[in-house]
């Protein structure tokens, strides 16, 4: 008798991935992810705790070793969390310093040391040197207030910072360095770490939900390249941000450190907690918003029903450690981590609520259209431009640099630009220590000045939005949070100009708050997040007076965004577009789920094991038909050729046993329940079973709530087949396409014409 019975070959426990209807983009990359069985993970953890200690390090041989073992068992989690947070904060500090240095090189350099950025080159001066120390104390100022940053103009006058004054040289330097930074970042991605490209949030969200991606996505090489290429990409002037990539490198930190410190004793579910918590640290250090980071890990990353409260405090602690490390490094040299510290002395008026609603409408429209256009452009890039990733980055960075050079709000670093836009010109006591041409217009300047500034802001809004569409997804580390905020900020400031000139007059409203609310609307629209966005914006600005207007803006943004039928933010849309598996319903799925049952999804062609097999036949199964299968059923023959399921086992346990335990090819391996064989303890003798008439909606909830990777479909104790959570997600996306059409249908004729136009322009340019 053969060591196994196989009716037909399947790629993953009952999934038949060669069927023609399944070759749709929405399921294209399912094979790149491995389904994780959360139930079996818990069983595995219990088994490991029950097994005797066999590792020499784990066996306490002396009092010191016993003491060390006790300390590690009690404090390993705390040590691991601390290490992750400190590493994330350290990388964030390096990134901020390095990014500012590269940006400053495009306009000048430090006379004392070329390797110093403007913040470090122009250090703060102690007021004590100016004889003002006692005056500062007499005004009850804090220690931080006894320092004043040397003004940039004073720094340049003293010759400490050297600006490039020649206009032609300045233009050429700006363009050439922008392109050079982008090229270096792209080359690092292409030749060293391909998985360091893009944002990474979609892959991480899929990973922690129970579909494991390749280890290379989070390994040390990806971490190093992402940390170096990210400041290069930002400094190039491309409309990309650091927030999404910060989540990626933070998760890499969590992955590398947990494998290093907890590798032998950690299950996938335990590591997922650390990875989810690390995302909180990434957002915390990117924005300087620790609580916002914790909420991000809860609202955006924790789509799985297996989110534990322990993950919440892990997120909190990593965010705390990361922010502490960042503040200790003090990259901004002001002792603060707040990105845009503003003080709004004036309160808002009830009459402004219609304008706040307008911002909400803008945010909803922005999130809907920009995400759709970006997905369309990514589709166009995959189809027509995938062979020339470096050339695309060169052209994109060159075009961005040229068009940005002549617009103040595009030329400046996005963070610095928003700092100007958020700032309040006039304080309540009619004094102002800050001046900008924005303030001249706010105070009733000439119509030409108003028109010039208004057109400049609208131009920056439109161009930045279009550049985001083209830049997000190119072969460099790229985020979309801050660029979207910059779009909203310029739009909001443009609206404030209209309101002040034609409705309220000068010095009535606070124009900076309009930029703040516009940025909030755009960020909420592109991410489809609510509470997280509100808290992040308060933390990065400190504008707590405007909590109600902010909530109004976010509420209307969400309402408008949902009214278009949009399903999730940009990260969720990219999950579906890229064909990643995720156990989440799409809008409209409930309309057809009740019409299908388990028998419609079950796969009857199985690879399975017998209760007793020879070692050689088991090896043949694992190296042949089960090479890509994660779980195998153990079946027993009944009368009349029927089969009954006795349990399931993960193939990784079998492979580990065959690799570590020597034996002859004829040795018998027993999977029976009462067997004393070592592999028996890894068999799940109580797999989840359903009847063929179980509705798809119930089947989906079983996979989603219980976290199992496979379910047995049987009728009267006789197995009919198996279905996996990949099968269910695949089936639902196929039926969604059949009922509602393709999720992302684009006009191929327009794409072809656009590509031919690009080819024509390039050929003409090359001939010259």
Buried (B, 14 or more C-beta within 10 A) or exposed (E): EEBBBBEEBBBBBBBBBEEEEBEBBBBBBBBBBBBBBBBBBBBBBEEEEEEEEEEEEBEBEEEEEEEEBEEBEEEBBEBBBBBBBBBBBBBBBBBBBBBBBBBBBBBBBBBEEEEBBBBBBBBBBEBEEEEBBEEBBEEEBEEEEBBEBBEEEEBBEEEBBBEBEEEEEBBEBBBEBBBBBBBBBBBBBBEBBBBBBBBBBBBBBBBBBBBBBEEEBBBBEBBBBBBBBBBBBBBBBBBBBBBBBBBBBBBBBBBBBBBEBBEEBBBBBBBBBBBBBBBBBBBBBBBBBBBBBBBBBBBBBBBBBBBBEEBBEBBBBBBBBBBBBBBEBBBBBBEEBBBBBBEBEBEBEEEBEEBBBBBBBBBBBBBBBBBBBBBBBBBBBEEBBEEEBBEBBBBBBBEBBBBBBEBBBBBBBBBEBBBBBBBBBBBEEEEEEEEEBBBBBBEEBEEEEBEBBBEBBBBBBEBBBBBBBBBBBBBBBBBBBBBBBBBBBBBBBBBBBEBBBEEBEBBBBBBBBBBBBBBBBBBBBBBBBBBBBBBBBBBBBBBEBBEEBBBBBBBBBBEBBBEEEBBBBBBBBBBBBBBBBBBBBBEBBEEBBEEBBBBEBBBBBBBBBBBBBBBBBBBBBBEEBBEBBBBBBBBBEEEEEEBBBBBBBBBBBBBEBBEEEEEEEEEEBBBBEEBEBEBBEBBBBEBBBBEBEBBBBBBBBBBBEBBBBBBBBBEEEEBBBBBBBBBBBBBBBBBBBEEBEEBBEBEEEEBEEEBEEBEEEEEEEEEE
